[in-house]
Each structure stands twice: as C-alpha cells, then as structure tokens.
Amino acid sequence: MQIHDLEKIFEEKIEREIKIESKDWMPDAYRKTNVRQISQHAHSEIVGMLPEGNWISRAPSLKRKVILIAKVQDEAGHGLYLYSAAETLGTSREQMIEDLLSGKAKYSSIFNYPTLTWADMGAVGWLVDGAAILNQVMLCRTSYGPYARAMVRICKEESFHQRQGFESLLVLSKGTPEQKAMCQDAINRWWWPSLMMFGPKDAESTNSDQSMKWKIKRKTNDELRQQFVNMAVEQVKLLGMTLPDPDLKFNEVTSQYDFGEIHWDEFWAVVKGNGPCNKQRLEARNKAHEEGKWVREAALAYAKKQQARISVKVA
Ligand code: BYC
C-alpha cells in the first residue's frame, strides 16, 4: 500500500473515533508524540511517589498511614501501566528509565516542590490529584488505544486519591487554630504550582495544535486550567479556607472565574531542572535504581533458569 493510502486510513480512523492500536500504521510524529507524552506521564507517577513517600513514616495515625501507603502504591502501579503502554509503540522500558535517570526526560513540574507539613498530603490529594484527574479524564478518550485503556483504571484510583486529600484537609480545617493555619499554608503553597501542571498557555504550547488534531488531547491546557479553577473556587468554600489569588473573581460575561497571572518564569525554571527539589528527586530515583540492581539481576537469573528447565523438558 502507498504511504498516501496508509495516511488516509489513519486520518479516517481518527475522524471516526476508532482507536489507533499498536500494530496499525501511524505517522512517525504521532508515534513520537505519544511516546513523549506517555513516558513523561509514567515518569510523573514514579517521581510523584517521592513527595508523599516522605510522609509515610510520619503520618499522624495508623489509618492515615495505611491510606497514604495505598495511594503511593497506586502511583507505582500507574507508572507501570503507562510504561507498558509506551512500550507498545516500540520504545524500551530501559531507554525510558535511562532518560529519566539522566535528567533528559521531563516529568511534571509539580513534583519538584517540597512537602513541608502533614497538611501537604491533603493539599497534594485535593489540588494535585484534582488537576491530574481533569487532564486524565480527558485522556480516557485519547486516540491511542493502549493509553486510553490505561487511563480508565488510573482515573478510578485517582478519584479516590482526590477525595481522601479533600477529606484530610476537611478534618484539619475543623481542627485547632494551628491545624487550620497549617491547612491554609499548604493550600497557599500548592495552589500556583497546581495551575502550572496544565502546561504553558495555549499560545505557547508547542504540541497542542497537532495533538488536538490527532485527538491525543481533547482539551487545551487553558481550557482544563479554567475548569480546574472553577471547581476549586467552589470546593475551597467547603473548607472555609481561601485561595491565594486576589484577582480571582467571577466573570458575569464568561460565567467563569478570572484569575491572576501565573509566574511563568518559575514554571520554566522548574521544567528546565532548576526547581526547589529537581536535584533531590533525580538523586532519589538514581539511588533507588542502583539499590534495586540486585533484584533485577536475581529476577533475570531466575527467568533464565525457568527457561532452561522448559527447554530441557521439551527436548
Ligand atoms: N511539567 O506543548 P505543551 C499524578 C512541557 S501524575 C513539565 O503544552 P503537551 C500524580 C511539555 O512536555 C500526572 N513539563 O505540551 C502522581 C513540552 O515539552 P516537550 C501527570 C511540562 O504535551 C503522583 C513543553 O512543556 N500528568 O497525577 O501538549 C502523586 C510545552 O508544553 C509541563 C500527566 O503527565 C509540566 N507541568 O501538554 C500525585 C498528563 N507542562 O515535551 C499525582 C499527561 C508542559 O515538547 N500529559 N510541559 O519537550 C499531558 O496531558 C500533556 O503532556 C501536558 C502538556 C498537558 C502536561
């Protein structure tokens, strides 16, 4: 078949909402942008375990500790589904991990901020997972089949994460004056970085146009960010707390909440590796990889032995 015909079939599938599967023909750039986005997403889940892992040993009760361990384990699982989805496009897990460990690959800016108090666990759940869900619900309908299917399960778990975060903040918001202050402080610190999670403004988003055409993305960065602001403004009222933005106000014309200017210099500094915890995060991942070397070697040796036994039996 001519390349032109293959392109036509591909475009028709996109048009008719038929998922693209790993064995289907696809343009190189479609493959490349999916590998880029899915692997960045996987890395975000894996690095995202670190800020919360920091609090497992200091959770204030057994119940909170169990919940937090379960959440962090879910994130490891999300990373693994996503690495598997990316592998279906012909990239290897070793290559993706090498790119993360060397600092070549990107992961979400949000995980380069420190978790300073217990209230940060609530704020991460409510705001960070809340932002992630809006983006991920959209990705359940992304055009690449293996990515879309991975997102369905991830979203179910993510919505539990968000609710547990909100509930945890709700308890603090009804607590002592110190607990209330801790809750407000966590919201103040996580609000702006959460808005940055959605990526640059549409006008500066280099990948959006093509990704929207290919239905990899169904909503733009600014559309999702606005949806998140509208949602958070209502939810923060239930906590009796405030969002740290004096420019936040309802716009009668658009029926949306206007909000202040994001500090884009800060966003790009974090994306380029110069955020508060970028160095620490990469060091922690490299250390874990090094310490896990014997497990990988043992698993490979075991697999080889099993294979040898099967070969002997067959012979
Ligand atoms: N941080 O053209 P754009 C979780 C980069 S984890 C860093 O708009 P795109 C959780 C972007 O990569 C969930 N970099 O890009 C886990 C691009 O650079 P490259 C994380 C960012 O791809 C543990 C450049 O800026 N979610 O839920 O069209 C605990 C221009 O941007 C960021 C996902 O990964 C950023 N925030 O749109 C708790 C969702 N934003 O690659 C929770 C999947 C942008 O050209 N990803 N950049 O060198 C996506 O949906 C899209 O990739 C984005 C960006 C909306 C993030």
Residues whose N, C-alpha, C, O or C-beta is under 5 A from the ligand:
A	BS01	BYC	Q37 Q40 H41 S44 E45 G48 M49 E75 K106 Y107 S108 S109 V128 D129 A132 N135 M196 M197 F198 G199 P200 E204 S205 T206 N207 S208 S211 V271
